[in-house]
Amino acid sequence: MSVGRENAYVGEKRTHLRHGYGVYKYPNQFFRYEGEWKHGKKHGHGKLLMADGSFYEGEFINGEIEGHGFRKWAASGNTYSGQFSNGELNGYGVMNYHNGSVYEGEFQCNKKEGRGVMKYEDGAIYEGLFHNNLRHGEGSLTSSNGDRYIGDWVRDSRQGSGELHCKDGSVYDGQWRNDLFNGAGTLIHSSGVTYEGMWINGRPAVEATRIVITSEECQELSQDAPFSVSVEIQSGDGQVVTDEQGRELSITAGFKHQIPGQGSPLLALIEDLDETPVTTPYYDVINYPITEYSFLEERLKASEDDPSSGASDLTPPANDEVTEALAESVADLDLNDNDYQPDAATGKPEDMVKPGDDDGEEADGTTGESLPEICSTDDTDTVLDLGGEHERAAVTESPIPPSVANIRSEAGRIMFQDLSLVPPPGGYRPFSILDLLLEEEALAKIRNSRTGSLAQQLNIGAKMGKNLDQVNFEKIKDPKVAKIKRERLYGDERFARPGEYVIIVSDVTEPPFLDIRLPPAYCQIKVLHPRKVKKDKPPAKSKSNLKTAE
């Protein structure tokens, strides 16, 4: 073997052929080979360098890149280590991409083909089949966020049958198309909602868009009566979404947010309001307690067993002659109390007569005549007392009722059963404002009728056997009369006051199902004064019957 030297080759030769180790520089000046030769061809271990910095180092057979080797592409920065055939990536190898991604698996004709593992720069990992450089066939993808898909792939997209296990616990099992839920499938959402049915482009074929209250829009009921609210989950075209289960709904209540007129001193109460009013289709409301009727029953039973509990009689005892005189005068004085019946929507007074006056007797058992106001010798100091400190203290000390438990839907439906609006909590701002508004209206009425006020004072004085100079009307704030007055206005105070309340049903599914929270639904409950059934009086015996009996 001799060492030859020619313009392009420097290295060993045999019989004038390159043989052994040598360096050859190609005429195009782009390629340069360093390595073993055999019978004039690159054969064995060698390194082929390119002018742009790319190179291959590895095995050569009969002048071709064949076997195991290492390849680097200068332009992209990618490197490959593995099997080659006829100068191409063929067989098992590892490709390291410049962005940090790594593929390890089978190649054919310079492309990923067969089974392999692709680790992406964001941390995602695909394990499965490839075809023509794309994910194709069975495979699994674990995303960087922890989600894992196991199933079919077509041309780099999830398509066919597959399961998706999300990090948050959601699971979808069904058909796919173009990386989206398509066809029959079941989604068990992390919120507890389950949808089993058809899917189109990643959304349910019958998708919930609204909550609909199917009960009467405005239910009327007595103070002591429970009520129920039925709800449907519907699609945009009004279909009940029966394929959906487990959407969580809550039910709350509210009373109208009272806003005094401009310049009223009551505006300070509005400014101090901690709770933000809730906007409804009817009017803005302040949250009002609603509970299950069983709680109210237990509370009423407890008050019967223990009258000192504060829930039975909220009226403090009378203790002076002024109180007695006022109590006796209840049936005789006339200040047009019918003007102070509460309006159903606002609780404010309106001119109306309560039902049950067939024979002059009110539904609460009192006569149809009116109750005394708190009087003074100066009309400007007249005040309508709607309750003493004892009443308010008793209400304040009442146990806080538990809210109604949230309910999950079944086949797109929910029923909130046996609900009750309880007495207002102590210091409930809308009622405090409302009471003060009533007092202001009472003041206005009495100031406009000085003669009536004077007649009232004379009547009370006559009952007490005293003249006006001997009676300090400013101190007359009789709790018993106030209680009767409050009952005329507010009915049985062991229950919610008569008036209109707004019921709000809200979607509280957490996290929101498919990232959408349904808008609330609303209805009204109109609480009425309880109707007391009058006992039938036994027929009076006629004189003829008496004579016969004798």
C-alpha positions in Angstrom: 0.0 0.0 0.0 1.4 3.4 -0.9 0.6 6.9 0.1 -0.6 8.9 -2.8 -1.2 12.6 -3.3 -3.3 14.2 -5.9 -4.9 17.6 -6.2 -8.1 16.5 -4.4 -7.0 13.4 -2.4 -4.4 12.9 0.3 -4.1 9.5 1.7 -3.4 5.8 1.3 -3.8 3.9 -2.0 -3.6 0.4 -3.4 -3.2 -0.3 -7.0 -3.8 3.4 -7.7 -7.1 3.3 -5.8 -7.9 5.1 -2.6 -7.6 2.4 0.0 -7.1 2.9 3.7 -7.3 6.3 5.4 -7.5 9.4 3.3 -8.9 12.9 2.9 -10.8 13.8 -0.2 -12.1 17.3 -1.2 -14.8 17.2 -3.7 -14.5 19.4 -6.9 -17.6 21.4 -6.0 -15.7 22.6 -2.8 -18.8 21.9 -0.7 -18.1 18.4 0.5 -15.0 17.0 2.2 -14.5 13.5 3.3 -12.1 12.2 6.0 -12.0 8.5 6.8 -11.6 5.0 5.5 -11.5 3.9 1.9 -11.7 0.6 0.2 -11.1 -0.1 -3.5 -11.6 3.6 -4.3 -14.9 4.0 -2.3 -15.7 5.4 1.1 -15.9 2.3 3.3 -15.8 1.9 7.0 -15.8 4.8 9.5 -15.6 8.2 8.1 -16.8 11.8 8.4 -18.4 13.8 5.6 -18.2 17.6 6.2 -20.1 20.3 4.3 -19.2 23.9 3.8 -22.2 25.2 5.8 -21.0 23.4 8.9 -23.2 20.4 8.6 -21.6 16.9 8.8 -22.2 13.2 9.0 -19.9 10.9 11.0 -20.4 7.2 11.0 -20.4 4.1 8.9 -20.0 4.0 5.1 -20.5 0.9 2.9 -19.4 0.9 -0.8 -19.4 4.7 -0.9 -22.8 5.2 0.7 -23.8 6.3 4.2 -25.0 3.0 5.7 -25.4 1.7 9.2 -25.1 3.7 12.4 -24.0 7.3 12.3 -24.4 10.8 13.6 -25.8 13.7 11.5 -26.0 17.4 12.2 -27.8 20.0 10.2 -26.1 23.4 10.6 -29.1 25.5 9.3 -31.6 24.1 11.8 -29.4 22.9 14.6 -31.1 19.5 14.6 -29.0 16.4 15.2 -29.7 12.7 14.6 -28.0 9.6 16.0 -29.2 6.3 14.7 -29.5 4.0 11.7 -29.0 5.1 8.1 -29.6 3.4 4.7 -28.5 4.8 1.4 -27.7 8.1 3.0 -31.2 8.5 4.6 -32.6 8.1 8.1 -33.8 4.6 8.2 -34.4 2.3 11.2 -34.2 3.2 14.9 -32.8 6.6 15.9 -32.9 9.7 18.1 -33.6 13.1 16.6 -32.8 16.1 18.8 -34.5 19.3 17.6 -33.1 22.7 18.1 -36.1 23.8 20.2 -35.6 21.1 22.7 -38.0 18.5 21.3 -36.7 14.9 21.1 -38.0 12.0 19.0 -36.9 8.5 19.7 -38.2 5.7 17.5 -38.4 4.4 14.0 -37.6 6.3 10.8 -38.1 5.5 7.1 -36.9 7.6 4.2 -35.9 10.5 6.5 -39.3 10.6 8.2 -40.8 9.3 11.4 -42.5 6.1 10.5 -43.7 3.3 12.9 -43.6 3.4 16.6 -41.9 6.1 18.6 -41.8 8.6 21.4 -42.0 12.3 20.9 -41.1 14.7 23.7 -42.1 18.2 22.9 -40.4 21.4 24.1 -43.4 22.3 26.4 -43.1 18.9 28.2 -45.8 17.1 26.4 -45.1 13.4 25.5 -46.6 11.4 22.7 -46.1 7.6 22.6 -47.5 5.7 19.7 -47.5 5.3 15.9 -46.3 7.7 13.2 -46.8 7.8 9.5 -45.2 10.2 7.1 -43.8 12.3 10.0 -47.3 12.6 11.6 -49.0 11.0 14.5 -51.2 8.4 12.9 -52.8 5.3 14.4 -53.0 4.4 18.1 -51.2 6.6 20.5 -51.2 8.5 23.8 -50.5 12.1 24.5 -49.7 13.4 27.9 -49.9 17.2 27.7 -47.8 19.6 29.7 -50.9 20.5 31.8 -51.3 16.9 33.0 -54.1 15.9 30.6 -53.7 12.5 29.0 -55.3 11.2 25.8 -55.3 7.6 24.8 -56.9 6.6 21.4 -56.8 7.0 17.7 -54.9 9.6 15.6 -55.4 10.5 12.0 -52.8 12.9 10.3 -51.6 14.4 13.6 -55.1 14.9 15.0 -57.1 13.0 17.5 -59.8 11.3 15.5 -61.7 8.1 16.0 -62.3 6.6 19.4 -60.4 7.8 22.4 -60.3 8.7 26.1 -59.2 12.0 27.6 -58.2 12.1 31.3 -57.8 15.7 32.5 -55.7 16.8 35.4 -58.7 18.3 37.1 -60.4 14.9 37.2 -62.7 15.3 34.1 -62.9 12.3 31.8 -64.3 12.1 28.3 -64.8 8.7 26.5 -66.1 8.7 23.0 -65.7 9.8 19.4 -63.3 12.5 18.2 -62.8 14.4 15.0 -60.2 17.1 14.3 -59.1 17.2 17.9 -62.7 17.8 19.1 -65.4 15.8 20.7 -67.6 14.6 17.8 -70.1 11.9 17.8 -71.4 9.8 20.7 -69.5 10.3 23.9 -69.7 10.7 27.7 -68.1 13.5 29.6 -67.8 13.2 33.4 -66.8 16.8 34.4 -64.7 17.6 37.5 -67.7 19.7 38.8 -69.8 16.5 39.0 -71.8 17.2 35.9 -72.2 14.3 33.4 -73.2 14.6 29.8 -73.9 11.4 27.8 -75.0 11.9 24.3 -74.0 13.4 20.9 -71.3 16.0 20.5 -70.7 18.4 17.6 -67.4 20.2 17.3 -66.5 19.9 20.9 -69.9 21.0 22.3 -73.0 18.9 23.3 -75.5 18.5 20.5 -78.2 19.7 22.9 -76.4 22.2 25.1 -77.8 23.9 28.2 -78.1 27.6 27.8 -80.6 28.7 30.4 -82.4 27.9 33.7 -86.2 27.9 33.4 -88.5 28.0 36.4 -91.5 26.0 35.4 -93.6 26.9 38.5 -96.0 29.8 38.4 -94.2 33.1 37.7 -95.9 34.5 40.8 -97.1 32.1 43.4 -99.5 33.3 46.1 -99.4 31.7 49.5 -100.3 32.3 53.1 -97.6 33.3 55.6 -97.5 29.9 57.2 -97.6 27.9 54.0 -94.5 26.1 52.4 -93.9 26.4 48.7 -91.9 24.6 46.0 -90.0 25.7 42.9 -89.5 23.4 39.9 -86.7 24.1 37.5 -85.6 22.8 34.1 -82.2 23.1 32.3 -83.0 24.0 28.7 -81.2 24.5 25.4 -81.6 27.6 23.3 -84.6 26.1 21.4 -86.4 25.1 24.6 -85.5 21.4 24.8 -84.9 20.0 28.3 -81.3 18.8 28.4 -82.1 15.3 29.5 -78.6 14.0 28.6 -77.1 16.2 31.3 -76.9 15.2 35.0 -75.5 16.8 38.1 -75.6 20.5 37.4 -75.6 22.3 40.8 -78.2 24.9 41.4 -78.8 27.2 44.5 -82.0 29.0 45.5 -82.0 32.3 47.3 -84.6 35.0 47.9 -84.6 38.8 48.0 -86.9 41.7 49.1 -87.2 45.0 47.2 -84.4 47.4 47.8 -86.1 50.4 49.3 -84.8 53.8 48.2 -86.1 56.9 50.0 -86.8 60.1 48.0 -84.1 62.7 47.5 -83.5 64.8 50.6 -84.9 62.2 52.9 -82.8 61.5 56.1 -83.3 57.8 55.3 -80.7 58.1 52.6 -78.1 57.7 55.3 -79.3 54.1 55.8 -78.8 53.4 52.1 -75.3 54.8 52.2 -74.5 52.6 55.2 -75.8 49.5 53.4 -73.1 46.8 53.4 -74.7 44.5 51.0 -74.8 45.3 47.3 -78.3 45.1 45.9 -78.9 42.3 43.3 -80.5 43.3 40.0 -83.5 41.2 38.9 -86.0 41.6 36.1 -88.4 43.0 38.6 -86.4 45.4 40.7 -83.2 45.4 42.7 -83.4 43.3 45.9 -81.5 42.7 49.1 -80.8 39.1 50.1 -83.6 37.6 52.3 -83.3 34.4 54.3 -85.0 31.3 52.8 -84.8 27.9 54.4 -86.5 24.5 54.4 -89.9 24.4 56.0 -88.8 21.6 58.4 -86.5 24.2 60.1 -89.4 26.5 60.7 -91.6 23.7 62.0 -88.9 22.8 64.5 -88.6 26.4 65.6 -92.4 26.8 66.0 -92.5 23.5 68.0 -89.7 24.7 70.2 -91.5 28.0 70.9 -94.6 26.0 71.9 -92.6 23.8 74.2 -90.7 26.8 75.7 -92.6 30.0 75.4 -89.6 31.9 76.8 -87.6 31.1 73.6 -88.8 34.4 72.1 -90.5 32.9 69.0 -94.0 32.6 70.4 -95.1 36.0 71.8 -93.0 39.0 71.0 -95.1 41.4 73.0 -93.8 42.8 76.4 -96.3 43.1 79.2 -98.3 46.3 79.7 -97.7 48.0 83.0 -99.5 51.3 83.5 -102.9 52.9 83.3 -102.1 54.7 80.0 -101.5 51.3 78.4 -104.8 49.9 79.7 -106.7 52.9 78.5 -105.1 52.6 75.1 -105.9 48.9 74.9 -109.6 49.6 75.8 -109.7 52.3 73.1 -108.5 50.1 70.2 -112.1 49.3 69.1 -113.3 52.8 69.4 -110.8 55.1 67.7 -110.8 55.8 64.0 -107.7 56.9 62.2 -108.4 55.1 58.9 -106.0 52.3 59.6 -107.0 50.6 56.3 -104.7 53.2 54.8 -101.8 51.3 56.2 -102.3 47.9 54.7 -99.0 46.8 53.1 -98.7 46.7 49.3 -97.9 43.2 48.1 -94.8 44.3 46.0 -93.2 46.9 48.3 -94.7 46.3 51.8 -95.8 50.0 51.8 -99.4 50.8 52.8 -102.2 51.1 50.2 -105.9 51.6 50.6 -107.4 48.2 50.9 -109.5 46.1 53.3 -108.2 42.8 54.4 -110.3 39.7 53.5 -112.6 38.2 56.0 -114.8 41.2 56.9 -118.1 39.5 56.2 -119.7 40.7 59.5 -117.3 43.5 60.6 -114.7 41.1 62.0 -111.2 41.1 60.6 -109.3 38.0 59.5 -107.2 38.3 62.7 -110.2 38.3 64.9 -110.3 42.0 65.8 -113.0 44.4 64.9 -112.9 46.4 61.7 -112.3 49.6 63.6 -109.0 51.2 63.7 -106.1 51.3 66.1 -104.7 54.3 68.0 -101.6 56.1 66.9 -99.0 57.5 69.3 -100.3 60.9 70.0 -98.8 64.1 71.3 -100.1 67.6 71.9 -98.0 68.8 69.0 -99.0 67.2 65.7 -95.4 67.5 64.4 -94.2 65.1 67.0 -96.7 62.3 66.2 -95.0 59.0 65.4 -96.4 55.7 64.2 -94.8 53.1 66.5 -94.5 49.8 64.6 -92.8 47.8 67.3 -90.9 48.1 70.6 -87.4 47.2 71.5 -88.6 43.8 72.9 -90.0 42.8 69.5 -86.8 43.7 67.7 -84.6 42.0 70.3 -86.6 38.8 70.1 -86.2 38.7 66.3 -82.5 39.5 66.6 -81.9 36.7 69.0 -83.7 34.1 66.8 -81.5 31.4 65.5 -80.1 32.0 62.0 -81.9 29.7 59.6 -79.7 27.3 57.5 -79.8 28.2 53.8 -81.4 25.7 51.4 -79.0 23.0 50.3 -77.9 23.2 46.7 -79.4 20.5 44.5 -77.9 18.7 41.5 -80.1 18.2 38.4 -81.3 14.8 37.2 -82.1 14.5 33.5 -82.1 18.3 33.3 -84.7 18.9 36.1 -84.6 20.0 39.7 -87.3 20.4 42.4 -86.8 22.6 45.4 -89.5 21.3 47.8 -91.1 22.6 51.0 -89.4 25.9 51.3 -90.2 28.8 53.6 -89.4 32.4 53.9 -88.5 33.0 57.6 -89.0 36.1 59.7 -86.5 38.9 58.8 -83.2 39.0 60.6 -82.7 41.7 63.2 -81.8 45.0 61.6 -82.8 43.9 58.1 -82.2 47.1 56.3 -85.1 47.1 53.7 -87.7 46.6 56.5 -86.0 49.2 58.7 -86.3 51.7 55.9 -89.8 50.6 55.1 -90.9 51.0 58.7 -89.4 54.5 58.8 -91.2 55.3 55.5 -94.5 54.2 57.1 -93.8 56.5 60.0 -93.1 59.4 57.7 -96.4 58.7 55.8 -98.3 58.5 59.1 -96.8 61.8 60.2 -97.9 63.4 57.0 -101.5 62.0 57.3 -101.9 63.2 60.9 -100.4 66.6 60.2 -103.0 67.1 57.5 -105.8 66.3 59.9 -105.3 68.3 63.1 -109.0 67.9 64.0 -108.8 64.1 63.8 -105.6 64.2 66.0 -107.4 66.3 68.6 -110.4 64.1 68.6 -108.2 61.1 69.1 -106.5 62.8 72.1 -109.9 63.7 73.6 -111.1 60.1 73.1 -108.1 58.7 74.9 -108.3 61.2 77.7 -112.0 60.4 78.2 -111.1 56.7 78.5 -108.6 57.6 81.2 -110.9 60.0 83.0 -108.5 62.9 82.5 -108.4 66.1 80.5 -105.7 66.9 77.9 -103.6 68.9 80.3 -103.3 65.9 82.6 -102.2 63.4 80.0 -98.6 63.3 78.6 -99.5 61.8 75.2 -95.8 62.0 74.2 -95.1 58.9 76.4 -97.9 56.8 75.0 -96.1 54.0 73.2 -98.1 51.0 74.1 -96.4 47.7 73.2 -99.7 45.8 73.1 -101.3 48.2 70.7 -98.1 48.3 68.7 -98.3 44.5 68.4 -101.9 44.7 67.2 -100.8 47.4 64.7 -97.9 45.3 63.5 -100.2 42.2 63.0 -102.6 44.3 61.0 -99.6 45.4 58.8 -97.4 42.3 58.8 -99.6 39.4 59.9 -98.0 36.7 62.0 -94.5 37.8 62.7 -93.3 34.2 63.2 -93.2 34.1 59.4 -92.1 36.4 56.6 -94.0 39.7 56.3 -96.8 39.8 53.6 -95.4 41.2 50.4 -93.7 40.2 47.2 -90.4 38.4 47.3 -88.1 37.5 44.4 -86.8 33.9 44.2 -83.5 33.5 42.4 -82.2 30.2 41.1 -78.5 30.3 40.2 -76.0 28.0 38.6 -73.3 27.4 41.1 -71.6 24.5 39.4 -67.9 24.8 40.2 -65.9 24.9 38.1 -68.4 26.0 35.5 -69.4 23.1 33.1 -67.5 23.6 29.8 -66.5 27.1 31.1 -70.0 28.4 30.9 -72.2 29.4 33.9 -75.9 29.6 33.1 -77.6 33.0 33.9 -80.0 33.0 36.9 -83.7 32.5 36.7 -86.3 34.4 38.6 -89.9 34.2 39.9 -92.0 35.9 42.5 -93.6 34.7 45.7 -96.5 36.8 47.0 -97.0 36.2 50.7 -100.5 36.9 52.0 -102.0 37.5 55.4 -103.1 34.1 56.8 -106.8 33.5 56.6 -108.2 32.4 59.9 -111.3 30.2 59.6 -114.1 31.6 61.8 -115.8 29.0 63.9 -119.5 28.7 63.2 -121.6 30.0 66.1 -124.3 27.7 67.4 -127.8 28.9 66.4 -129.5 31.0 69.0 -132.5 29.4 70.7 -135.7 31.1 69.8 -138.3 32.1 72.5 -140.7 29.4 71.2 -138.0 26.8 71.8 -137.3 28.1 75.3 -141.0 27.9 76.1 -141.2 24.3 74.8 -138.2 23.4 76.9 -139.9 24.8 80.0 
